[in-house]
Amino acid sequence: MHVTVLIPVYNRESFIDDAIDSVVAQDYSDWDMLIVDDGSTDRTVEVVKSRLSDDRISLIQMEHGGCAAAIAMGIEHARGPVITCLGSDDKLMPDSLSAVMPAFENNPRLGYVWTNYVDSTGDKGISDFLPYGKTLVEALISGWWQASAQQFFRKEFYLQSEGLDTSIKYAEDMQLALLIGKTGCDTHHIPKITYWRRIHPHQITVERYAEVVENERLVRRKYCSESAALIDLYSIGLENEIDALRNELLSIKKCFGYKFMQSYSSIIEQVLPDGTKRGELKRKIINRIRNS
């Protein structure tokens, strides 16, 4: 069965070659790669064009509209009945496609599959099976989001949905899962590491963390509004998130590092001003304290 590996990309000239190489190295042969450039301003397009001699690789260029818009464009033009998304700064494991595609071949009702991942630091991701008794939609609305590793989905089920809301710039992976889960198709978790996620300072989830979190909540609100039961799940999930944040804040306030920063913050700001090498040292110290 054919699968399209969809790579949305924006200003990733340093990483896109690695992503492409990881697909070319697959031990599963029935694939094509569709790269959607979201209006990059660096050399990303040049790097991709240098790889187009491989007729399995194609490129679409569009004006900058955000990741959701790039993925929507890619799905529209994808050749495969099954699509998997790859971040332009990440890589697939060599057996990524061969580990998952048989599940789609054996079950025509299977619409959505997620796997496990590992970070470039060596840390394993948090992907897991659905909570007992919950559908994918119910789990996501309630705040569970452990289907965030490599996503595979059948295009025909996406086409049955209303499609991605491209006005929501981030959280496109959660939105995809909700859209396809709402069609009533079968969903499945394969507890195998098929995806390698690069950790670096310019990740969207690092640079735009607050926006990503708010977009995730926006997606959950949007897709629970038609059902009173889902609204209840969303409300309970939100209360749990607030409790978790409150407990985390209390733990931070109890630690020595926090008390030290509170007592000497004005002195620290004078000695280690922002925008300097010493300011960078301050940032590292603060991050170390937060992680302690």
Short mmCIF file of the C-alpha atoms (twelve columns), coordinates in Angstrom:
data_MODEL
# 
_entry.id   MODEL 
# 
loop_
_atom_site.group_PDB 
_atom_site.id 
_atom_site.type_symbol 
_atom_site.label_atom_id 
_atom_site.label_alt_id 
_atom_site.label_comp_id 
_atom_site.label_asym_id 
_atom_site.label_seq_id 
_atom_site.Cartn_x 
_atom_site.Cartn_y 
_atom_site.Cartn_z 
_atom_site.pdbx_PDB_model_num 
ATOM 1   C CA . MET A 1   0.000   0.000  0.000  1 
ATOM 2   C CA . HIS A 2   1.304   3.437  -0.955 1 
ATOM 3   C CA . VAL A 3   2.041   6.079  1.688  1 
ATOM 4   C CA . THR A 4   2.812   9.766  1.237  1 
ATOM 5   C CA . VAL A 5   5.310   11.235 3.680  1 
ATOM 6   C CA . LEU A 6   4.214   14.855 4.084  1 
ATOM 7   C CA . ILE A 7   6.831   17.366 5.252  1 
ATOM 8   C CA . PRO A 8   5.681   20.950 5.908  1 
ATOM 9   C CA . VAL A 9   8.735   23.205 6.155  1 
ATOM 10  C CA . TYR A 10  9.537   26.794 7.027  1 
ATOM 11  C CA . ASN A 11  13.138  28.048 7.272  1 
ATOM 12  C CA . ARG A 12  14.833  24.734 8.057  1 
ATOM 13  C CA . GLU A 13  17.778  24.800 5.646  1 
ATOM 14  C CA . SER A 14  20.017  23.205 8.292  1 
ATOM 15  C CA . PHE A 15  17.723  20.241 8.990  1 
ATOM 16  C CA . ILE A 16  15.612  19.453 5.919  1 
ATOM 17  C CA . ASP A 17  18.306  17.288 4.300  1 
ATOM 18  C CA . ASP A 18  18.330  15.009 7.359  1 
ATOM 19  C CA . ALA A 19  14.544  14.653 7.208  1 
ATOM 20  C CA . ILE A 20  14.677  13.761 3.498  1 
ATOM 21  C CA . ASP A 21  17.517  11.274 4.011  1 
ATOM 22  C CA . SER A 22  15.555  9.501  6.739  1 
ATOM 23  C CA . VAL A 23  12.702  8.839  4.304  1 
ATOM 24  C CA . VAL A 24  14.986  7.735  1.480  1 
ATOM 25  C CA . ALA A 25  16.572  5.244  3.905  1 
ATOM 26  C CA . GLN A 26  13.258  3.469  4.677  1 
ATOM 27  C CA . ASP A 27  13.155  -0.324 4.349  1 
ATOM 28  C CA . TYR A 28  9.605   0.078  2.962  1 
ATOM 29  C CA . SER A 29  9.640   0.987  -0.710 1 
ATOM 30  C CA . ASP A 30  6.075   2.032  -1.618 1 
ATOM 31  C CA . TRP A 31  6.221   5.720  -0.716 1 
ATOM 32  C CA . ASP A 32  6.462   9.212  -2.117 1 
ATOM 33  C CA . MET A 33  7.564   12.358 -0.315 1 
ATOM 34  C CA . LEU A 34  5.685   15.647 -0.606 1 
ATOM 35  C CA . ILE A 35  7.438   18.713 0.795  1 
ATOM 36  C CA . VAL A 36  5.319   21.831 1.242  1 
ATOM 37  C CA . ASP A 37  7.397   24.968 1.677  1 
ATOM 38  C CA . ASP A 38  5.504   27.532 3.719  1 
ATOM 39  C CA . GLY A 39  7.169   30.639 2.245  1 
ATOM 40  C CA . SER A 40  10.701  30.050 3.561  1 
ATOM 41  C CA . THR A 41  13.070  33.025 3.419  1 
ATOM 42  C CA . ASP A 42  16.326  31.075 3.846  1 
ATOM 43  C CA . ARG A 43  17.891  28.432 1.553  1 
ATOM 44  C CA . THR A 44  15.335  25.718 2.338  1 
ATOM 45  C CA . VAL A 45  13.835  25.683 -1.167 1 
ATOM 46  C CA . GLU A 46  17.290  25.482 -2.775 1 
ATOM 47  C CA . VAL A 47  18.167  22.483 -0.609 1 
ATOM 48  C CA . VAL A 48  14.914  20.716 -1.483 1 
ATOM 49  C CA . LYS A 49  15.238  21.456 -5.201 1 
ATOM 50  C CA . SER A 50  18.667  19.823 -5.189 1 
ATOM 51  C CA . ARG A 51  16.907  16.564 -4.200 1 
ATOM 52  C CA . LEU A 52  14.186  16.591 -6.863 1 
ATOM 53  C CA . SER A 53  16.162  14.362 -9.234 1 
ATOM 54  C CA . ASP A 54  14.598  11.558 -7.188 1 
ATOM 55  C CA . ASP A 55  11.146  11.350 -8.790 1 
ATOM 56  C CA . ARG A 56  9.653   10.093 -5.529 1 
ATOM 57  C CA . ILE A 57  10.200  13.572 -4.067 1 
ATOM 58  C CA . SER A 58  8.046   16.569 -5.002 1 
ATOM 59  C CA . LEU A 59  7.802   20.168 -3.815 1 
ATOM 60  C CA . ILE A 60  4.923   22.612 -3.458 1 
ATOM 61  C CA . GLN A 61  5.647   26.257 -2.653 1 
ATOM 62  C CA . MET A 62  3.093   28.548 -1.029 1 
ATOM 63  C CA . GLU A 63  2.916   31.919 0.680  1 
ATOM 64  C CA . HIS A 64  3.564   31.797 4.407  1 
ATOM 65  C CA . GLY A 65  0.357   30.717 6.124  1 
ATOM 66  C CA . GLY A 66  1.440   28.525 9.024  1 
ATOM 67  C CA . CYS A 67  1.848   24.807 9.561  1 
ATOM 68  C CA . ALA A 68  -1.859  23.963 9.441  1 
ATOM 69  C CA . ALA A 69  -2.222  25.641 6.049  1 
ATOM 70  C CA . ALA A 70  0.851   23.810 4.725  1 
ATOM 71  C CA . ILE A 71  -0.460  20.446 5.922  1 
ATOM 72  C CA . ALA A 72  -3.910  21.123 4.439  1 
ATOM 73  C CA . MET A 73  -2.248  21.922 1.125  1 
ATOM 74  C CA . GLY A 74  -0.164  18.753 1.343  1 
ATOM 75  C CA . ILE A 75  -3.137  16.512 2.116  1 
ATOM 76  C CA . GLU A 76  -4.991  17.936 -0.873 1 
ATOM 77  C CA . HIS A 77  -2.142  16.952 -3.217 1 
ATOM 78  C CA . ALA A 78  -1.005  13.739 -1.507 1 
ATOM 79  C CA . ARG A 79  -0.929  10.709 -3.808 1 
ATOM 80  C CA . GLY A 80  -1.096  8.014  -1.153 1 
ATOM 81  C CA . PRO A 81  -4.260  6.610  0.405  1 
ATOM 82  C CA . VAL A 82  -2.287  6.802  3.667  1 
ATOM 83  C CA . ILE A 83  -0.388  9.897  4.803  1 
ATOM 84  C CA . THR A 84  2.168   10.364 7.559  1 
ATOM 85  C CA . CYS A 85  3.545   13.725 8.670  1 
ATOM 86  C CA . LEU A 86  7.228   14.366 9.357  1 
ATOM 87  C CA . GLY A 87  8.539   17.532 10.985 1 
ATOM 88  C CA . SER A 88  11.188  19.210 8.848  1 
ATOM 89  C CA . ASP A 89  13.661  19.174 11.752 1 
ATOM 90  C CA . ASP A 90  12.958  15.535 12.705 1 
ATOM 91  C CA . LYS A 91  13.695  12.095 11.234 1 
ATOM 92  C CA . LEU A 92  11.981  8.755  10.707 1 
ATOM 93  C CA . MET A 93  13.510  5.565  12.034 1 
ATOM 94  C CA . PRO A 94  14.573  3.235  9.167  1 
ATOM 95  C CA . ASP A 95  11.654  0.841  9.786  1 
ATOM 96  C CA . SER A 96  9.067   3.529  10.451 1 
ATOM 97  C CA . LEU A 97  6.847   2.809  7.449  1 
ATOM 98  C CA . SER A 98  7.209   -0.968 7.480  1 
ATOM 99  C CA . ALA A 99  6.193   -1.055 11.155 1 
ATOM 100 C CA . VAL A 100 2.837   0.623  10.509 1 
ATOM 101 C CA . MET A 101 1.637   0.109  6.944  1 
ATOM 102 C CA . PRO A 102 0.638   -3.573 7.406  1 
ATOM 103 C CA . ALA A 103 -1.978  -2.421 9.945  1 
ATOM 104 C CA . PHE A 104 -3.660  -0.310 7.243  1 
ATOM 105 C CA . GLU A 105 -3.413  -3.132 4.718  1 
ATOM 106 C CA . ASN A 106 -5.167  -5.512 7.120  1 
ATOM 107 C CA . ASN A 107 -7.992  -3.185 8.208  1 
ATOM 108 C CA . PRO A 108 -9.779  -0.919 5.690  1 
ATOM 109 C CA . ARG A 109 -11.634 0.778  8.584  1 
ATOM 110 C CA . LEU A 110 -8.373  1.855  10.224 1 
ATOM 111 C CA . GLY A 111 -8.176  5.609  9.900  1 
ATOM 112 C CA . TYR A 112 -5.639  6.850  12.434 1 
ATOM 113 C CA . VAL A 113 -2.481  5.330  13.942 1 
ATOM 114 C CA . TRP A 114 0.126   6.804  16.266 1 
ATOM 115 C CA . THR A 115 3.437   5.387  17.409 1 
ATOM 116 C CA . ASN A 116 6.186   6.207  19.913 1 
ATOM 117 C CA . TYR A 117 9.115   8.579  19.546 1 
ATOM 118 C CA . VAL A 118 12.501  9.363  21.044 1 
ATOM 119 C CA . ASP A 119 14.079  12.781 21.480 1 
ATOM 120 C CA . SER A 120 17.554  13.641 20.220 1 
ATOM 121 C CA . THR A 121 18.516  13.795 23.914 1 
ATOM 122 C CA . GLY A 122 17.724  10.075 24.218 1 
ATOM 123 C CA . ASP A 123 14.568  10.683 26.255 1 
ATOM 124 C CA . LYS A 124 11.559  8.608  25.211 1 
ATOM 125 C CA . GLY A 125 8.313   10.374 24.355 1 
ATOM 126 C CA . ILE A 126 5.005   10.175 26.180 1 
ATOM 127 C CA . SER A 127 2.867   8.428  23.543 1 
ATOM 128 C CA . ASP A 128 0.606   5.723  24.935 1 
ATOM 129 C CA . PHE A 129 -2.578  3.700  24.501 1 
ATOM 130 C CA . LEU A 130 -5.919  5.427  24.949 1 
ATOM 131 C CA . PRO A 131 -7.266  5.701  28.506 1 
ATOM 132 C CA . TYR A 132 -9.554  2.765  29.283 1 
ATOM 133 C CA . GLY A 133 -13.094 3.203  28.019 1 
ATOM 134 C CA . LYS A 134 -12.444 6.396  26.040 1 
ATOM 135 C CA . THR A 135 -12.512 7.006  22.305 1 
ATOM 136 C CA . LEU A 136 -9.754  9.079  20.719 1 
ATOM 137 C CA . VAL A 137 -12.031 12.131 20.582 1 
ATOM 138 C CA . GLU A 138 -13.130 11.788 24.215 1 
ATOM 139 C CA . ALA A 139 -9.536  11.370 25.377 1 
ATOM 140 C CA . LEU A 140 -8.307  14.410 23.460 1 
ATOM 141 C CA . ILE A 141 -11.135 16.669 24.603 1 
ATOM 142 C CA . SER A 142 -10.477 15.706 28.227 1 
ATOM 143 C CA . GLY A 143 -6.871  16.928 27.952 1 
ATOM 144 C CA . TRP A 144 -5.088  13.636 27.201 1 
ATOM 145 C CA . TRP A 145 -2.570  14.184 24.419 1 
ATOM 146 C CA . GLN A 146 -0.349  11.152 24.112 1 
ATOM 147 C CA . ALA A 147 -1.016  10.452 20.440 1 
ATOM 148 C CA . SER A 148 1.451   13.124 19.409 1 
ATOM 149 C CA . ALA A 149 4.278   11.026 17.972 1 
ATOM 150 C CA . GLN A 150 4.298   9.912  14.355 1 
ATOM 151 C CA . GLN A 151 0.782   10.160 12.958 1 
ATOM 152 C CA . PHE A 152 -0.527  8.028  10.105 1 
ATOM 153 C CA . PHE A 153 -4.010  8.560  8.707  1 
ATOM 154 C CA . ARG A 154 -6.126  7.381  5.818  1 
ATOM 155 C CA . LYS A 155 -6.895  10.230 3.422  1 
ATOM 156 C CA . GLU A 156 -10.458 9.063  2.706  1 
ATOM 157 C CA . PHE A 157 -11.442 9.642  6.344  1 
ATOM 158 C CA . TYR A 158 -9.877  13.102 6.361  1 
ATOM 159 C CA . LEU A 159 -11.940 13.929 3.268  1 
ATOM 160 C CA . GLN A 160 -15.070 12.940 5.198  1 
ATOM 161 C CA . SER A 161 -14.251 15.602 7.803  1 
ATOM 162 C CA . GLU A 162 -14.666 19.367 7.636  1 
ATOM 163 C CA . GLY A 163 -10.923 19.730 7.089  1 
ATOM 164 C CA . LEU A 164 -8.269  21.616 9.025  1 
ATOM 165 C CA . ASP A 165 -9.175  25.054 10.342 1 
ATOM 166 C CA . THR A 166 -6.136  26.916 8.997  1 
ATOM 167 C CA . SER A 167 -6.970  30.006 11.076 1 
ATOM 168 C CA . ILE A 168 -5.641  28.000 14.056 1 
ATOM 169 C CA . LYS A 169 -1.931  28.339 13.375 1 
ATOM 170 C CA . TYR A 170 -0.589  25.650 15.708 1 
ATOM 171 C CA . ALA A 171 -1.834  22.374 17.277 1 
ATOM 172 C CA . GLU A 172 -2.482  20.991 13.798 1 
ATOM 173 C CA . ASP A 173 -1.540  17.476 14.952 1 
ATOM 174 C CA . MET A 174 -4.242  17.480 17.648 1 
ATOM 175 C CA . GLN A 175 -6.724  18.977 15.203 1 
ATOM 176 C CA . LEU A 176 -5.983  16.200 12.682 1 
ATOM 177 C CA . ALA A 177 -6.524  13.531 15.323 1 
ATOM 178 C CA . LEU A 178 -9.881  15.048 16.323 1 
ATOM 179 C CA . LEU A 179 -11.073 15.465 12.740 1 
ATOM 180 C CA . ILE A 180 -10.333 11.878 11.806 1 
ATOM 181 C CA . GLY A 181 -11.460 10.446 15.141 1 
ATOM 182 C CA . LYS A 182 -14.864 12.134 14.698 1 
ATOM 183 C CA . THR A 183 -15.526 10.109 11.511 1 
ATOM 184 C CA . GLY A 184 -15.946 6.966  13.634 1 
ATOM 185 C CA . CYS A 185 -13.090 5.100  11.973 1 
ATOM 186 C CA . ASP A 186 -10.887 2.631  13.834 1 
ATOM 187 C CA . THR A 187 -7.857  4.041  15.635 1 
ATOM 188 C CA . HIS A 188 -4.775  2.201  16.826 1 
ATOM 189 C CA . HIS A 189 -1.595  2.752  18.821 1 
ATOM 190 C CA . ILE A 190 1.562   0.839  17.869 1 
ATOM 191 C CA . PRO A 191 3.964   1.010  20.847 1 
ATOM 192 C CA . LYS A 192 7.127   1.113  18.750 1 
ATOM 193 C CA . ILE A 193 9.606   3.962  18.367 1 
ATOM 194 C CA . THR A 194 9.357   5.029  14.728 1 
ATOM 195 C CA . TYR A 195 10.156  8.732  15.058 1 
ATOM 196 C CA . TRP A 196 13.193  10.795 16.120 1 
ATOM 197 C CA . ARG A 197 12.432  14.300 17.348 1 
ATOM 198 C CA . ARG A 198 15.174  16.903 17.304 1 
ATOM 199 C CA . ILE A 199 15.415  19.122 20.390 1 
ATOM 200 C CA . HIS A 200 16.775  22.594 19.603 1 
ATOM 201 C CA . PRO A 201 16.182  26.211 20.716 1 
ATOM 202 C CA . HIS A 202 14.186  27.158 17.617 1 
ATOM 203 C CA . GLN A 203 11.493  24.493 17.860 1 
ATOM 204 C CA . ILE A 204 8.023   25.964 17.483 1 
ATOM 205 C CA . THR A 205 7.026   24.371 20.788 1 
ATOM 206 C CA . VAL A 206 9.922   26.249 22.426 1 
ATOM 207 C CA . GLU A 207 9.727   29.623 20.686 1 
ATOM 208 C CA . ARG A 208 5.902   29.781 20.638 1 
ATOM 209 C CA . TYR A 209 5.087   27.643 23.658 1 
ATOM 210 C CA . ALA A 210 2.301   29.850 25.063 1 
ATOM 211 C CA . GLU A 211 0.626   30.146 21.637 1 
ATOM 212 C CA . VAL A 212 0.838   26.392 21.067 1 
ATOM 213 C CA . VAL A 213 -0.792  25.647 24.441 1 
ATOM 214 C CA . GLU A 214 -3.533  28.210 23.812 1 
ATOM 215 C CA . ASN A 215 -4.143  26.799 20.320 1 
ATOM 216 C CA . GLU A 216 -4.484  23.295 21.798 1 
ATOM 217 C CA . ARG A 217 -7.173  24.569 24.154 1 
ATOM 218 C CA . LEU A 218 -8.831  26.433 21.292 1 
ATOM 219 C CA . VAL A 219 -8.948  23.222 19.240 1 
ATOM 220 C CA . ARG A 220 -10.453 21.290 22.149 1 
ATOM 221 C CA . ARG A 221 -13.093 23.989 22.718 1 
ATOM 222 C CA . LYS A 222 -13.950 24.068 19.018 1 
ATOM 223 C CA . TYR A 223 -14.512 20.332 18.710 1 
ATOM 224 C CA . CYS A 224 -16.404 19.807 21.975 1 
ATOM 225 C CA . SER A 225 -19.024 22.498 21.383 1 
ATOM 226 C CA . GLU A 226 -21.537 20.221 19.632 1 
ATOM 227 C CA . SER A 227 -21.889 17.747 22.509 1 
ATOM 228 C CA . ALA A 228 -22.821 18.334 26.144 1 
ATOM 229 C CA . ALA A 229 -20.906 15.199 27.164 1 
ATOM 230 C CA . LEU A 230 -17.761 16.453 25.443 1 
ATOM 231 C CA . ILE A 231 -18.180 19.890 27.032 1 
ATOM 232 C CA . ASP A 232 -18.228 18.177 30.438 1 
ATOM 233 C CA . LEU A 233 -15.057 16.256 29.545 1 
ATOM 234 C CA . TYR A 234 -13.369 19.485 28.464 1 
ATOM 235 C CA . SER A 235 -14.349 21.248 31.699 1 
ATOM 236 C CA . ILE A 236 -13.053 18.410 33.863 1 
ATOM 237 C CA . GLY A 237 -9.813  18.281 31.863 1 
ATOM 238 C CA . LEU A 238 -9.353  22.034 32.260 1 
ATOM 239 C CA . GLU A 239 -9.845  21.789 36.016 1 
ATOM 240 C CA . ASN A 240 -7.227  19.027 36.171 1 
ATOM 241 C CA . GLU A 241 -4.775  21.169 34.196 1 
ATOM 242 C CA . ILE A 242 -5.322  24.112 36.549 1 
ATOM 243 C CA . ASP A 243 -4.753  21.869 39.584 1 
ATOM 244 C CA . ALA A 244 -1.548  20.492 38.063 1 
ATOM 245 C CA . LEU A 245 -0.239  24.003 37.346 1 
ATOM 246 C CA . ARG A 246 -1.146  25.148 40.854 1 
ATOM 247 C CA . ASN A 247 0.750   22.219 42.401 1 
ATOM 248 C CA . GLU A 248 3.748   22.865 40.155 1 
ATOM 249 C CA . LEU A 249 3.816   26.517 41.179 1 
ATOM 250 C CA . LEU A 250 3.694   25.578 44.868 1 
ATOM 251 C CA . SER A 251 6.626   23.188 44.361 1 
ATOM 252 C CA . ILE A 252 8.641   25.902 42.598 1 
ATOM 253 C CA . LYS A 253 7.986   28.399 45.389 1 
ATOM 254 C CA . LYS A 254 9.293   25.925 47.958 1 
ATOM 255 C CA . CYS A 255 12.619  25.330 46.223 1 
ATOM 256 C CA . PHE A 256 15.782  27.160 47.299 1 
ATOM 257 C CA . GLY A 257 16.481  28.456 43.800 1 
ATOM 258 C CA . TYR A 258 13.166  30.279 43.605 1 
ATOM 259 C CA . LYS A 259 13.651  31.915 46.998 1 
ATOM 260 C CA . PHE A 260 17.162  32.943 46.002 1 
ATOM 261 C CA . MET A 261 15.925  34.537 42.773 1 
ATOM 262 C CA . GLN A 262 13.157  36.363 44.648 1 
ATOM 263 C CA . SER A 263 15.587  37.780 47.212 1 
ATOM 264 C CA . TYR A 264 18.336  38.854 44.848 1 
ATOM 265 C CA . SER A 265 16.491  39.466 41.561 1 
ATOM 266 C CA . SER A 266 17.319  43.205 41.375 1 
ATOM 267 C CA . ILE A 267 21.035  42.567 41.921 1 
ATOM 268 C CA . ILE A 268 21.033  39.730 39.377 1 
ATOM 269 C CA . GLU A 269 19.374  41.958 36.744 1 
ATOM 270 C CA . GLN A 270 22.079  44.618 37.206 1 
ATOM 271 C CA . VAL A 271 25.011  42.191 37.125 1 
ATOM 272 C CA . LEU A 272 23.642  39.942 34.352 1 
ATOM 273 C CA . PRO A 273 21.664  42.234 31.997 1 
ATOM 274 C CA . ASP A 274 19.591  40.845 29.136 1 
ATOM 275 C CA . GLY A 275 21.116  40.939 25.650 1 
ATOM 276 C CA . THR A 276 24.675  40.247 26.834 1 
ATOM 277 C CA . LYS A 277 26.843  37.155 27.259 1 
ATOM 278 C CA . ARG A 278 26.356  37.479 31.009 1 
ATOM 279 C CA . GLY A 279 22.615  37.677 30.373 1 
ATOM 280 C CA . GLU A 280 22.829  34.378 28.513 1 
ATOM 281 C CA . LEU A 281 24.500  32.897 31.601 1 
ATOM 282 C CA . LYS A 282 21.582  34.213 33.679 1 
ATOM 283 C CA . ARG A 283 19.115  32.489 31.355 1 
ATOM 284 C CA . LYS A 284 20.967  29.171 31.727 1 
ATOM 285 C CA . ILE A 285 20.985  29.516 35.515 1 
ATOM 286 C CA . ILE A 286 17.245  30.251 35.586 1 
ATOM 287 C CA . ASN A 287 16.523  27.254 33.371 1 
ATOM 288 C CA . ARG A 288 18.642  25.044 35.623 1 
ATOM 289 C CA . ILE A 289 16.718  26.268 38.668 1 
ATOM 290 C CA . ARG A 290 13.388  25.617 36.936 1 
ATOM 291 C CA . ASN A 291 14.447  22.071 36.117 1 
ATOM 292 C CA . SER A 292 15.775  21.338 39.589 1 
# 
